Amino acid sequence: MKYRKVVIIGTGLIGGSAGKALIARGLAKEVVGICRRESSAERALKEKAVTSAVVGGYDSNCREADIVLVATPVNAIIPALEKLADCDMGADTAVTDAGSTKGDIVLHASKLEGKLRFVGSHPMAGSEKSGVENSSASLFEGSVCLLTPDASTKPEVKKKISDFWIALGAEVREMSPGDHDRGVAFSSHLPHAAAYALAGTLEEKLPRYLFAGGFRDTTRVASSDAALWSEIFDSNRGNVLKAIEKYREKLGVIEEEIRSGRKKDLLERLERWRKLRDEIV
């Protein structure tokens, strides 16, 4: 048994999957879920994502935890860290989050130094589906989890959280919070924005049988939780806007080559970009 007690704040897809992995792998004696609503606590218990679940009660439930994982939506992470900073968790408790943006979160956590032993995390695993009912003990297997330490991060905290994600099946990489937010604006946030925009073309009211595999594949992530993604876009606004501008530029190039009938140039460009895409798979 690696951990005596792990606390998960927010038992949705990511938090629930972490809990299920801890239980399935026999890594924790106690996995406590802290939820916002009684119905969420009941679902987490029903799904066997935790060994116990409560509504609120940070201080009493986080006391003497080995690890606290904040797996709430991104806009709720800083308020959760504020609450944790006021808890009597013990000198060895390491805290991390699972937010899709890191800059503001890591900066805020650094201001709580002395009250919170924290390092930011971003598990690059997930689904367009949400909720603990879609969580899986195998979600992190073969995935990458990014750690985003800063000058205030204690080496022992970084190692403890790194070991935690490795134990769940992930490969751990490190990036600065700024580099992380710039990178995921292109690799994650832009694809979601583009998928939502493409899904918006359904307002043209064309027959649904025209929308086959290609459309369904490229809009899959537009089935993601809209409230969650509106918060993510807002939390990384500057970087997302830069990514959208770059995408608009590339789409404009294709538009111009189609408009001008430059078939050879268009073919060469599409082939070059196809090869770039194939390099990542």
C-alpha positions as YAML, in Angstrom:
chain: A
units: angstrom
residues:
- id: 1
  name: MET
  ca: [0.00, 0.00, 0.00]
- id: 2
  name: LYS
  ca: [1.74, 3.18, -1.22]
- id: 3
  name: TYR
  ca: [-0.55, 5.78, 0.38]
- id: 4
  name: ARG
  ca: [-2.49, 5.75, 3.60]
- id: 5
  name: LYS
  ca: [-4.86, 8.49, 2.47]
- id: 6
  name: VAL
  ca: [-5.49, 10.35, -0.79]
- id: 7
  name: VAL
  ca: [-8.11, 13.10, -0.98]
- id: 8
  name: ILE
  ca: [-9.72, 13.98, -4.30]
- id: 9
  name: ILE
  ca: [-11.59, 17.27, -4.51]
- id: 10
  name: GLY
  ca: [-13.96, 16.96, -7.46]
- id: 11
  name: THR
  ca: [-14.91, 13.42, -8.46]
- id: 12
  name: GLY
  ca: [-15.73, 13.87, -12.14]
- id: 13
  name: LEU
  ca: [-13.97, 12.26, -15.09]
- id: 14
  name: ILE
  ca: [-10.40, 13.02, -13.98]
- id: 15
  name: GLY
  ca: [-10.89, 12.81, -10.22]
- id: 16
  name: GLY
  ca: [-13.02, 9.70, -10.54]
- id: 17
  name: SER
  ca: [-10.47, 8.03, -12.81]
- id: 18
  name: ALA
  ca: [-7.67, 8.82, -10.35]
- id: 19
  name: GLY
  ca: [-9.71, 7.31, -7.53]
- id: 20
  name: LYS
  ca: [-10.56, 4.19, -9.51]
- id: 21
  name: ALA
  ca: [-6.90, 3.74, -10.50]
- id: 22
  name: LEU
  ca: [-5.75, 4.09, -6.89]
- id: 23
  name: ILE
  ca: [-8.27, 1.49, -5.75]
- id: 24
  name: ALA
  ca: [-7.76, -0.90, -8.67]
- id: 25
  name: ARG
  ca: [-3.98, -0.85, -8.25]
- id: 26
  name: GLY
  ca: [-4.16, -1.23, -4.47]
- id: 27
  name: LEU
  ca: [-2.25, 2.02, -4.00]
- id: 28
  name: ALA
  ca: [-4.25, 3.67, -1.23]
- id: 29
  name: LYS
  ca: [-5.88, 2.43, 1.93]
- id: 30
  name: GLU
  ca: [-8.31, 5.36, 1.91]
- id: 31
  name: VAL
  ca: [-9.53, 7.45, -1.06]
- id: 32
  name: VAL
  ca: [-11.73, 10.30, 0.13]
- id: 33
  name: GLY
  ca: [-13.86, 12.24, -2.35]
- id: 34
  name: ILE
  ca: [-14.86, 15.80, -1.47]
- id: 35
  name: CYS
  ca: [-17.87, 16.84, -3.53]
- id: 36
  name: ARG
  ca: [-20.03, 19.95, -3.95]
- id: 37
  name: ARG
  ca: [-23.35, 18.09, -3.86]
- id: 38
  name: GLU
  ca: [-24.76, 15.05, -2.12]
- id: 39
  name: SER
  ca: [-25.75, 13.59, -5.49]
- id: 40
  name: SER
  ca: [-22.11, 13.79, -6.65]
- id: 41
  name: ALA
  ca: [-20.94, 12.01, -3.51]
- id: 42
  name: GLU
  ca: [-23.52, 9.27, -4.05]
- id: 43
  name: ARG
  ca: [-22.45, 8.76, -7.68]
- id: 44
  name: ALA
  ca: [-18.77, 8.58, -6.74]
- id: 45
  name: LEU
  ca: [-19.52, 5.89, -4.18]
- id: 46
  name: LYS
  ca: [-21.76, 3.99, -6.57]
- id: 47
  name: GLU
  ca: [-19.02, 4.04, -9.22]
- id: 48
  name: LYS
  ca: [-16.47, 2.85, -6.63]
- id: 49
  name: ALA
  ca: [-14.26, 5.82, -7.49]
- id: 50
  name: VAL
  ca: [-13.66, 6.50, -3.77]
- id: 51
  name: THR
  ca: [-13.82, 4.60, -0.50]
- id: 52
  name: SER
  ca: [-15.73, 7.43, 1.16]
- id: 53
  name: ALA
  ca: [-17.33, 10.66, -0.03]
- id: 54
  name: VAL
  ca: [-18.38, 13.84, 1.74]
- id: 55
  name: VAL
  ca: [-19.82, 17.23, 0.88]
- id: 56
  name: GLY
  ca: [-17.41, 19.99, 1.93]
- id: 57
  name: GLY
  ca: [-15.41, 19.48, 5.12]
- id: 58
  name: TYR
  ca: [-11.93, 20.25, 3.79]
- id: 59
  name: ASP
  ca: [-10.17, 20.58, 7.15]
- id: 60
  name: SER
  ca: [-11.33, 17.39, 8.85]
- id: 61
  name: ASN
  ca: [-11.03, 15.23, 5.72]
- id: 62
  name: CYS
  ca: [-7.70, 16.54, 4.40]
- id: 63
  name: ARG
  ca: [-5.93, 16.15, 7.74]
- id: 64
  name: GLU
  ca: [-2.95, 13.78, 7.48]
- id: 65
  name: ALA
  ca: [-3.55, 13.08, 3.79]
- id: 66
  name: ASP
  ca: [-0.52, 11.94, 1.81]
- id: 67
  name: ILE
  ca: [-1.80, 13.66, -1.35]
- id: 68
  name: VAL
  ca: [-4.63, 16.04, -2.14]
- id: 69
  name: LEU
  ca: [-5.69, 16.21, -5.80]
- id: 70
  name: VAL
  ca: [-7.86, 19.17, -6.82]
- id: 71
  name: ALA
  ca: [-9.76, 17.89, -9.87]
- id: 72
  name: THR
  ca: [-12.46, 20.56, -10.07]
- id: 73
  name: PRO
  ca: [-13.24, 22.72, -13.11]
- id: 74
  name: VAL
  ca: [-10.45, 25.24, -13.68]
- id: 75
  name: ASN
  ca: [-12.38, 28.22, -12.27]
- id: 76
  name: ALA
  ca: [-12.84, 26.41, -8.94]
- id: 77
  name: ILE
  ca: [-9.20, 25.43, -8.40]
- id: 78
  name: ILE
  ca: [-7.93, 28.67, -6.84]
- id: 79
  name: PRO
  ca: [-10.85, 28.85, -4.38]
- id: 80
  name: ALA
  ca: [-10.10, 25.24, -3.43]
- id: 81
  name: LEU
  ca: [-6.42, 26.07, -2.83]
- id: 82
  name: GLU
  ca: [-7.47, 28.96, -0.62]
- id: 83
  name: LYS
  ca: [-9.54, 26.60, 1.51]
- id: 84
  name: LEU
  ca: [-6.72, 24.06, 1.67]
- id: 85
  name: ALA
  ca: [-4.26, 26.73, 2.81]
- id: 86
  name: ASP
  ca: [-6.43, 27.23, 5.88]
- id: 87
  name: CYS
  ca: [-6.50, 23.51, 6.70]
- id: 88
  name: ASP
  ca: [-4.32, 21.69, 9.19]
- id: 89
  name: MET
  ca: [-3.18, 19.07, 6.69]
- id: 90
  name: GLY
  ca: [0.16, 18.10, 8.17]
- id: 91
  name: ALA
  ca: [3.73, 18.80, 7.14]
- id: 92
  name: ASP
  ca: [3.97, 15.94, 4.62]
- id: 93
  name: THR
  ca: [0.81, 16.53, 2.60]
- id: 94
  name: ALA
  ca: [1.49, 17.30, -1.06]
- id: 95
  name: VAL
  ca: [-1.17, 19.13, -3.08]
- id: 96
  name: THR
  ca: [-1.64, 19.18, -6.83]
- id: 97
  name: ASP
  ca: [-4.36, 19.99, -9.33]
- id: 98
  name: ALA
  ca: [-5.47, 18.71, -12.72]
- id: 99
  name: GLY
  ca: [-6.31, 22.00, -14.42]
- id: 100
  name: SER
  ca: [-5.96, 22.57, -18.16]
- id: 101
  name: THR
  ca: [-4.31, 25.95, -17.59]
- id: 102
  name: LYS
  ca: [-1.52, 26.60, -15.14]
- id: 103
  name: GLY
  ca: [-0.26, 30.21, -15.08]
- id: 104
  name: ASP
  ca: [-2.77, 31.82, -12.71]
- id: 105
  name: ILE
  ca: [-3.08, 28.70, -10.58]
- id: 106
  name: VAL
  ca: [0.66, 28.26, -10.00]
- id: 107
  name: LEU
  ca: [1.13, 31.99, -9.36]
- id: 108
  name: HIS
  ca: [-1.64, 31.98, -6.77]
- id: 109
  name: ALA
  ca: [-0.32, 28.84, -5.11]
- id: 110
  name: SER
  ca: [3.13, 30.44, -4.80]
- id: 111
  name: LYS
  ca: [1.56, 33.22, -2.74]
- id: 112
  name: LEU
  ca: [0.36, 30.55, -0.31]
- id: 113
  name: GLU
  ca: [3.86, 29.21, 0.26]
- id: 114
  name: GLY
  ca: [4.26, 28.16, 3.84]
- id: 115
  name: LYS
  ca: [0.61, 27.14, 4.00]
- id: 116
  name: LEU
  ca: [0.54, 24.81, 0.99]
- id: 117
  name: ARG
  ca: [3.02, 22.30, -0.43]
- id: 118
  name: PHE
  ca: [1.95, 22.49, -4.07]
- id: 119
  name: VAL
  ca: [3.01, 21.67, -7.60]
- id: 120
  name: GLY
  ca: [0.74, 22.04, -10.63]
- id: 121
  name: SER
  ca: [-0.23, 19.05, -12.78]
- id: 122
  name: HIS
  ca: [-2.05, 18.58, -16.05]
- id: 123
  name: PRO
  ca: [-2.84, 14.96, -16.97]
- id: 124
  name: MET
  ca: [-3.11, 14.91, -20.76]
- id: 125
  name: ALA
  ca: [-5.86, 12.33, -20.73]
- id: 126
  name: GLY
  ca: [-9.59, 12.64, -20.96]
- id: 127
  name: SER
  ca: [-12.64, 12.35, -23.13]
- id: 128
  name: GLU
  ca: [-15.38, 14.46, -24.65]
- id: 129
  name: LYS
  ca: [-17.57, 12.78, -22.04]
- id: 130
  name: SER
  ca: [-17.71, 14.07, -18.48]
- id: 131
  name: GLY
  ca: [-18.78, 12.84, -15.07]
- id: 132
  name: VAL
  ca: [-17.68, 10.05, -12.77]
- id: 133
  name: GLU
  ca: [-19.88, 7.62, -14.68]
- id: 134
  name: ASN
  ca: [-17.43, 7.96, -17.60]
- id: 135
  name: SER
  ca: [-14.30, 7.63, -15.46]
- id: 136
  name: SER
  ca: [-11.95, 4.69, -15.85]
- id: 137
  name: ALA
  ca: [-9.14, 3.12, -13.83]
- id: 138
  name: SER
  ca: [-7.11, 2.88, -17.05]
- id: 139
  name: LEU
  ca: [-7.56, 6.51, -18.21]
- id: 140
  name: PHE
  ca: [-3.97, 7.55, -17.42]
- id: 141
  name: GLU
  ca: [-2.25, 4.44, -18.71]
- id: 142
  name: GLY
  ca: [0.18, 5.40, -21.49]
- id: 143
  name: SER
  ca: [-0.67, 9.10, -21.19]
- id: 144
  name: VAL
  ca: [1.55, 12.06, -20.35]
- id: 145
  name: CYS
  ca: [1.09, 14.15, -17.23]
- id: 146
  name: LEU
  ca: [2.74, 17.57, -17.25]
- id: 147
  name: LEU
  ca: [4.12, 18.99, -14.02]
- id: 148
  name: THR
  ca: [4.56, 22.76, -13.89]
- id: 149
  name: PRO
  ca: [6.91, 23.62, -11.01]
- id: 150
  name: ASP
  ca: [8.08, 27.14, -10.29]
- id: 151
  name: ALA
  ca: [10.73, 28.69, -8.03]
- id: 152
  name: SER
  ca: [8.61, 28.03, -4.94]
- id: 153
  name: THR
  ca: [8.16, 24.30, -5.60]
- id: 154
  name: LYS
  ca: [9.86, 22.04, -3.08]
- id: 155
  name: PRO
  ca: [11.84, 19.16, -4.69]
- id: 156
  name: GLU
  ca: [10.28, 16.59, -2.35]
- id: 157
  name: VAL
  ca: [6.77, 17.76, -3.31]
- id: 158
  name: LYS
  ca: [7.59, 17.54, -7.01]
- id: 159
  name: LYS
  ca: [8.93, 14.00, -6.55]
- id: 160
  name: LYS
  ca: [5.91, 12.91, -4.52]
- id: 161
  name: ILE
  ca: [3.44, 14.17, -7.10]
- id: 162
  name: SER
  ca: [5.53, 12.81, -9.97]
- id: 163
  name: ASP
  ca: [5.55, 9.37, -8.31]
- id: 164
  name: PHE
  ca: [1.79, 9.65, -7.84]
- id: 165
  name: TRP
  ca: [1.07, 10.10, -11.55]
- id: 166
  name: ILE
  ca: [3.59, 7.43, -12.52]
- id: 167
  name: ALA
  ca: [1.84, 5.03, -10.14]
- id: 168
  name: LEU
  ca: [-1.43, 5.72, -12.00]
- id: 169
  name: GLY
  ca: [0.22, 4.76, -15.30]
- id: 170
  name: ALA
  ca: [1.27, 8.13, -16.73]
- id: 171
  name: GLU
  ca: [4.62, 9.33, -18.05]
- id: 172
  name: VAL
  ca: [5.63, 12.57, -16.35]
- id: 173
  name: ARG
  ca: [7.16, 15.57, -18.13]
- id: 174
  name: GLU
  ca: [7.99, 19.05, -16.78]
- id: 175
  name: MET
  ca: [7.26, 22.47, -18.27]
- id: 176
  name: SER
  ca: [7.14, 25.98, -16.93]
- id: 177
  name: PRO
  ca: [3.58, 27.26, -16.37]
- id: 178
  name: GLY
  ca: [4.01, 29.81, -19.18]
- id: 179
  name: ASP
  ca: [5.33, 27.30, -21.71]
- id: 180
  name: HIS
  ca: [2.53, 24.94, -20.73]
- id: 181
  name: ASP
  ca: [-0.22, 27.49, -21.33]
- id: 182
  name: ARG
  ca: [1.26, 28.59, -24.67]
- id: 183
  name: GLY
  ca: [1.61, 24.98, -25.80]
- id: 184
  name: VAL
  ca: [-1.81, 23.66, -24.81]
- id: 185
  name: ALA
  ca: [-3.44, 26.66, -26.48]
- id: 186
  name: PHE
  ca: [-2.40, 25.03, -29.77]
- id: 187
  name: SER
  ca: [-2.49, 21.33, -28.86]
- id: 188
  name: SER
  ca: [-5.76, 21.25, -26.90]
- id: 189
  name: HIS
  ca: [-7.64, 24.53, -26.64]
- id: 190
  name: LEU
  ca: [-7.53, 25.45, -30.35]
- id: 191
  name: PRO
  ca: [-8.80, 22.02, -31.50]
- id: 192
  name: HIS
  ca: [-11.77, 22.38, -29.16]
- id: 193
  name: ALA
  ca: [-12.50, 25.91, -30.37]
- id: 194
  name: ALA
  ca: [-12.24, 24.77, -34.01]
- id: 195
  name: ALA
  ca: [-14.49, 21.77, -33.36]
- id: 196
  name: TYR
  ca: [-17.17, 23.97, -31.79]
- id: 197
  name: ALA
  ca: [-16.95, 26.38, -34.72]
- id: 198
  name: LEU
  ca: [-17.21, 23.55, -37.23]
- id: 199
  name: ALA
  ca: [-20.19, 22.13, -35.35]
- id: 200
  name: GLY
  ca: [-21.73, 25.59, -35.68]
- id: 201
  name: THR
  ca: [-21.97, 25.07, -39.44]
- id: 202
  name: LEU
  ca: [-24.81, 22.67, -38.70]
- id: 203
  name: GLU
  ca: [-26.92, 25.81, -38.42]
- id: 204
  name: GLU
  ca: [-27.01, 25.66, -42.24]
- id: 205
  name: LYS
  ca: [-29.73, 23.00, -41.75]
- id: 206
  name: LEU
  ca: [-28.35, 20.55, -44.30]
- id: 207
  name: PRO
  ca: [-29.59, 16.95, -44.22]
- id: 208
  name: ARG
  ca: [-27.95, 15.09, -41.37]
- id: 209
  name: TYR
  ca: [-27.13, 12.10, -43.56]
- id: 210
  name: LEU
  ca: [-24.55, 14.26, -45.35]
- id: 211
  name: PHE
  ca: [-22.43, 14.49, -42.20]
- id: 212
  name: ALA
  ca: [-20.47, 11.26, -42.19]
- id: 213
  name: GLY
  ca: [-17.15, 10.11, -40.70]
- id: 214
  name: GLY
  ca: [-14.98, 13.12, -41.52]
- id: 215
  name: PHE
  ca: [-17.34, 15.62, -39.91]
- id: 216
  name: ARG
  ca: [-18.05, 13.40, -36.94]
- id: 217
  name: ASP
  ca: [-14.33, 12.74, -36.34]
- id: 218
  name: THR
  ca: [-13.30, 16.40, -36.49]
- id: 219
  name: THR
  ca: [-16.17, 17.59, -34.29]
- id: 220
  name: ARG
  ca: [-15.98, 14.81, -31.68]
- id: 221
  name: VAL
  ca: [-14.61, 17.07, -28.95]
- id: 222
  name: ALA
  ca: [-17.42, 19.58, -29.57]
- id: 223
  name: SER
  ca: [-19.50, 17.15, -27.52]
- id: 224
  name: SER
  ca: [-17.43, 18.19, -24.48]
- id: 225
  name: ASP
  ca: [-18.93, 20.09, -21.57]
- id: 226
  name: ALA
  ca: [-19.53, 23.62, -22.90]
- id: 227
  name: ALA
  ca: [-19.42, 25.25, -19.45]
- id: 228
  name: LEU
  ca: [-16.07, 23.62, -18.73]
- id: 229
  name: TRP
  ca: [-14.55, 24.73, -22.03]
- id: 230
  name: SER
  ca: [-15.84, 28.28, -21.86]
- id: 231
  name: GLU
  ca: [-13.97, 28.57, -18.54]
- id: 232
  name: ILE
  ca: [-10.80, 27.05, -20.01]
- id: 233
  name: PHE
  ca: [-10.86, 29.42, -22.99]
- id: 234
  name: ASP
  ca: [-11.30, 32.37, -20.65]
- id: 235
  name: SER
  ca: [-8.56, 31.27, -18.26]
- id: 236
  name: ASN
  ca: [-6.02, 31.08, -21.12]
- id: 237
  name: ARG
  ca: [-7.50, 33.91, -23.16]
- id: 238
  name: GLY
  ca: [-4.35, 35.53, -24.55]
- id: 239
  name: ASN
  ca: [-2.76, 32.29, -25.70]
- id: 240
  name: VAL
  ca: [-6.01, 30.93, -27.13]
- id: 241
  name: LEU
  ca: [-6.56, 34.10, -29.15]
- id: 242
  name: LYS
  ca: [-3.04, 33.83, -30.59]
- id: 243
  name: ALA
  ca: [-3.69, 30.21, -31.53]
- id: 244
  name: ILE
  ca: [-7.00, 31.09, -33.20]
- id: 245
  name: GLU
  ca: [-5.26, 33.86, -35.15]
- id: 246
  name: LYS
  ca: [-2.62, 31.43, -36.39]
- id: 247
  name: TYR
  ca: [-5.34, 28.93, -37.37]
- id: 248
  name: ARG
  ca: [-7.24, 31.67, -39.19]
- id: 249
  name: GLU
  ca: [-4.02, 32.49, -41.07]
- id: 250
  name: LYS
  ca: [-3.52, 28.87, -42.18]
- id: 251
  name: LEU
  ca: [-7.17, 28.48, -43.17]
- id: 252
  name: GLY
  ca: [-6.87, 31.73, -45.13]
- id: 253
  name: VAL
  ca: [-3.96, 30.31, -47.11]
- id: 254
  name: ILE
  ca: [-6.05, 27.32, -48.12]
- id: 255
  name: GLU
  ca: [-8.97, 29.62, -48.97]
- id: 256
  name: GLU
  ca: [-6.82, 31.80, -51.22]
- id: 257
  name: GLU
  ca: [-5.28, 28.86, -53.08]
- id: 258
  name: ILE
  ca: [-8.73, 27.37, -53.69]
- id: 259
  name: ARG
  ca: [-10.08, 30.77, -54.78]
- id: 260
  name: SER
  ca: [-7.20, 31.42, -57.20]
- id: 261
  name: GLY
  ca: [-7.25, 27.92, -58.66]
- id: 262
  name: ARG
  ca: [-3.61, 27.21, -57.76]
- id: 263
  name: LYS
  ca: [-4.12, 23.47, -57.69]
- id: 264
  name: LYS
  ca: [-0.43, 22.57, -57.64]
- id: 265
  name: ASP
  ca: [0.33, 24.92, -54.75]
- id: 266
  name: LEU
  ca: [-2.69, 23.66, -52.85]
- id: 267
  name: LEU
  ca: [-1.69, 20.02, -53.34]
- id: 268
  name: GLU
  ca: [1.88, 20.67, -52.20]
- id: 269
  name: ARG
  ca: [0.70, 22.56, -49.13]
- id: 270
  name: LEU
  ca: [-1.84, 19.93, -48.12]
- id: 271
  name: GLU
  ca: [0.78, 17.22, -48.58]
- id: 272
  name: ARG
  ca: [3.30, 19.12, -46.45]
- id: 273
  name: TRP
  ca: [0.77, 19.67, -43.68]
- id: 274
  name: ARG
  ca: [-0.40, 16.06, -43.90]
- id: 275
  name: LYS
  ca: [3.17, 14.93, -43.20]
- id: 276
  name: LEU
  ca: [3.40, 17.25, -40.19]
- id: 277
  name: ARG
  ca: [0.22, 15.71, -38.80]
- id: 278
  name: ASP
  ca: [1.45, 12.17, -39.40]
- id: 279
  name: GLU
  ca: [4.59, 12.89, -37.36]
- id: 280
  name: ILE
  ca: [2.56, 13.09, -34.14]
- id: 281
  name: VAL
  ca: [0.94, 9.64, -34.42]
...
